[in-house]
Amino acid sequence: MTSPQKRPIHKTIPALRIWDLPTRLFHWLLAISITGALITINLGGGWMDWHVRFGIASFVLLFFRLVWGLIGPRYARFSQFVTSPSKTIAYIRVPQGSRHAGHNPLGAWSVLAMLLLFLFQSATGLFANDDVMTQGPLVQFVSNDTVALLTRMHRFTEYLLYAMIGLHLTAIAFYSVRGQALVKPMVTGDVPKHTLPSGTQSARDDWRIRLGALVLATALGALAWWLWDLAFNAPMSFS
């Protein structure tokens, strides 16, 4: 008699939770909003209403991330991943063998710069207009000169936005080639334990964390609704 074939044993690789669910949702919702804003601004015409919607969504999401960076779990906090310039320079000189939970020092500064640029772009868009048919929801609260200035700044930083996104995607590809996956952990929240420094603690991602994020998101949802109402129900004012 032939012995029964043994089924292959699939070993589960131990992993730690690094990215909490609210942080992951923010990441992908912001990616959708920024992509939508860039596509619709290039389509123009009737798509400009959607550009405004995506812009408002981006602004509110970034507002959420700023607050979450102060009160969120361990690896979502700016104080955890933004390091001193000296440590960043040391990492750039000798990146091999460095292991970090969350962002590495160089990546942390890149993420911070990208968030600030996105925030500036979405904030100036609230006060911008195209002198034809589209204006930001807060145009009515500032002078025409201020609107003109912020509109110019909004248009100029669009090109910086493309450059920053290009660098971000290049970095993801670079680390993927080196065997360090960055996309999957932002989907699952988990990072293989053997790739992390010894003694790394997992991030809290329980119902309390998620409930706190939901309360914050609900409050900011009211802000989004107010901006939305101003954008599409207030009288247009072009000079």
N, C-alpha and C positions, 0 to 999 in steps of 0.2 A: 504494500500500500504506500502510496505517496503521501508524504507529510503535508499538512495544509500550509499554504503560503502565508507567511507572516505579513500583516499589514504594516506599511511604513509608519513609523512614529514621527509625528510632527511636533517638534519641540517649540514651546512658546517662549519667545525671547522676553525676558523681564523688561518692563518699561515703567517709566515714571510719568505722572501727569505734570506737564510743564505749562501748557496753555489752557486756561479755563475756558468754558463755553462762551461767556460773554465776549472775551477778547477775540475768540475765533470768529464769532458771528460779526463782530465789528469789522474785522479784517476783510471778510468776503463781501459784506454789504458795502463797505467803502470802495472796494475794487469795482463792484457793479456800478456804484454811483459815479465814480470818477470816469469809468469807461463810457457810461451813458452820457455824461456831460460833454466829453470830448467828441463823441460821435455826433451828437445832436448839434453842437456848435458848428461843426463842419457841414452838416446837412442844411442848416439855416431854415428860412421860411417858417412854416408852421411847426417845425420841430423845435423852435426856440422856446416854446412853452415847456417842453420836456427838458430843455437845457436848464431852465429856471428850477424845475422840480428836482432834477438831479443835483443841482447846486445847493438847494435848501437841504436836501437829504445829506449831502456831504458835510455841510456846515454843522448840522445837528449831530451827526455821527462823530465828527471830530471833537465837538464839545463833550460828548460822552466819553471819548477816549482820554481827554485831558483830565476829567474828573476821575475816571477809572484808574488813570496812572497815579493818582494820589491815594485812592482808597481801595483799589482792587487787590487781588491776591498777589503773592510774592513776585512772580515773574512778570506781572503786568505793570508793576510800579516802576516809574522812572528812576527812583532812588536805587533800585536793584540793578538795572542794566546800563544806566548812563555812568560811565567811569571818568576818571580824570584824564586830561590830555597826555600826561606822562605814561599812564598805563596803556593808553591807546597806541602811542608811539612804540612802546615796548612790544605790543602785540603785532604791530605792522612789521617790526624788525625780525621777530621770531614767531611767526604764526604756527609753524609746525609743532604738533604735539599739544597745542593748547586746546583745552576742552572747557566749554562753558554751557551752563544751563540757561536757556533763553538766548538772547543776542550776545554775540561776541563784542568786544569793545568797539571795533570799527563799525560793525553792523548797527550797534546801538546809536552811534552818532548819525549814521545814515538814516535810520528810521526816524530819529528825532527831527532831522532836517527835512525829511519828506513830509512828516506830519505838520510841521510849521508852515512849509510851503503850501500844502493843501489847504490848511486853515486860512492862510493869507489869501489864497486864490478864491476860496469860497466866500470869505468875509467881504472882500472887495466886490465880488459879484452881487452881493446884496444891495450895493449902492450904485451899480453900473447900469447903463442903458445903451442901446444901439442907435438912438436918434431916429428910429423908424417905428417899431411896433412892440419892442420888448424892453422892460425895465425891471430892475431888482425891487424887492418888496420895501426896502428902506429908503428909496430915492426921495420920497416925499418929505423926509425928515432932515435933509441936508440941503445946502445951497447948490445952485447949478455949477458953480466953480468946483465944488467938492465932488460932485457927480462926475464932471469931466476929468478931474485928476484921477479918481479911483477907477474910472473906466479905462483910462490909458494904462494904469498899473495892472489892471485885471487882464488886459490884452497882452501886455508885455510878459507877464509871468506865465502865460500859457506855454510859451516856448521853453521856459525853465522846467515846467511840468513834464513836457515830453522828455527832456534830458534826464530828469530825476527818475522817471518811470523806466527809461532805457537802462540806466545804471542799476536800478533795482532788479530788473529781469536778468541783466548780465550777471549780477552777483549770484542770483539763484542758480543760473546755469553753471557758473564757475564752481560753486560748492557742490552741486550735483555731480559734476565730473570728478570731483575729489572724493566722492562717496558720502557726502554729508547731505542728507535729504532735508530740505527746508519746507517743502510744500505739504508733504504728508503729515508732519506733526501739527501743522496749522489746520488740518482737517480733523484728525483724531484727538489732538491735544497731547498725545503721548510721544515720548522719546526713548529709544532703547537705553536701558540703564548702563550698559557697558560703554556707551559713548559719552557719558556724563562724568564730571569730577566725583571722586570718592566722597561720600557723605552728603551728596545732593539730596535735598528734601523735595517732596512733591508739592505742587501747588494745591491750595484748597479749591475744590470745584463742586462743593455740595449744594444742597438746596438753599442754604442761607445765602451763599454767594450769588446764586442765580436769582433769588428773590430780591436781593439788594440791587442787582443790575436791572431787574424788571421795574422796580420802583423808580430808579434813575431814568430809565428809558421812557417810562410813562410821563414823567415830568418834562423831559425834553421833547416828547411827542406833542405836548401842549404848545411848546415853543415853535415846533415845526408847523403845527396847524395855524398858529397866529401868522407866521411868515407866509404861509401858503395863501391864507385869506387876504393878506395885504397885496400879495403879488397878483392875484387874479380877480379881486373884487374892488380894489381901490382904483380911482380914476387915474388915467395915464397923464404924465406931465413931461412933455419934451420941450426943450428950449432951442 
